[in-house]
């Protein structure tokens, strides 16, 4: 199992899920679980945060800025997979 950038995926990882095509957008974030080795597609679930937390703006990044960085690095496209 590998992420879009080729890094090995493991249950328990903190992840951000992106759209699969077109304009890259973040559609979910949380903790990866129930993923089974050997498959990069439609595999696993993301447990999303269920609680509110306070935020210091100087420690936050807007989602649009993260997606722009992903596009600049070429991570707005899926890899061929297995």
C-alpha positions as CSV (number, residue, x, y, z in Angstrom):
1,X,0.0,0.0,0.0
2,X,1.4,3.4,-1.0
3,X,0.3,7.0,-0.9
4,X,0.2,9.3,-3.8
5,X,3.8,10.3,-3.3
6,X,5.0,6.7,-3.1
7,X,5.4,6.5,0.7
8,X,4.4,3.2,2.2
9,X,1.0,3.4,3.9
10,X,0.4,1.9,7.3
11,X,-2.7,1.7,9.5
12,X,-2.5,4.3,12.2
13,X,-1.0,7.0,9.9
14,X,-2.4,10.5,9.9
15,X,-3.6,11.1,6.4
16,X,-5.2,13.7,4.1
17,X,-7.4,12.3,1.3
18,X,-7.4,14.1,-2.1
19,X,-9.8,14.0,-5.0
20,X,-8.9,11.4,-7.5
21,X,-9.1,13.6,-10.6
22,X,-9.5,17.1,-11.9
23,X,-8.8,20.0,-9.6
24,X,-7.0,18.7,-6.5
25,X,-9.0,19.2,-3.3
26,X,-8.7,17.8,0.2
27,X,-11.9,15.8,0.9
28,X,-11.0,14.1,4.2
29,X,-8.4,13.9,6.9
30,X,-7.8,11.7,9.9
31,X,-6.3,8.3,10.9
32,X,-6.0,5.5,8.4
33,X,-7.4,2.1,9.6
34,X,-8.7,-1.2,8.2
35,X,-6.3,-1.0,5.2
36,X,-5.2,-4.3,3.7
37,X,-1.7,-4.7,2.2
38,X,-1.4,-5.2,-1.5
39,X,-4.0,-2.7,-2.8
40,X,-3.6,1.0,-3.4
41,X,-7.3,1.6,-4.4
42,X,-10.5,1.6,-2.4
43,X,-8.7,0.2,0.6
44,X,-9.1,1.3,4.2
45,X,-11.1,3.9,6.1
46,X,-10.3,7.2,7.6
47,X,-11.4,8.0,11.2
48,X,-12.1,11.7,11.3
49,X,-11.7,13.9,14.4
50,X,-15.0,14.0,16.4
51,X,-14.1,16.8,18.7
52,X,-13.6,20.5,18.5
53,X,-10.1,21.9,19.4
54,X,-8.8,25.4,19.9
55,X,-6.5,26.8,17.2
56,X,-3.6,29.2,17.1
57,X,-3.8,30.8,13.6
58,X,0.0,31.0,13.5
59,X,0.1,27.2,13.6
60,X,-2.5,26.7,10.9
61,X,-2.4,26.5,7.1
62,X,-5.4,27.1,4.9
63,X,-6.5,24.1,2.8
64,X,-6.2,26.1,-0.4
65,X,-2.5,26.7,0.3
66,X,-1.8,23.1,1.0
67,X,-3.5,22.0,-2.2
68,X,-1.4,24.6,-4.1
69,X,1.8,23.2,-2.6
70,X,0.6,19.7,-3.6
71,X,0.1,20.8,-7.2
72,X,3.5,22.5,-7.3
73,X,5.1,19.2,-6.3
74,X,3.2,17.2,-8.8
75,X,1.1,15.4,-6.2
76,X,-2.2,16.5,-7.7
77,X,-2.2,13.3,-9.9
78,X,-2.5,9.7,-8.9
79,X,0.4,7.3,-9.5
80,X,-0.1,4.2,-11.7
81,X,-0.6,2.0,-8.6
82,X,-0.5,-1.8,-8.6
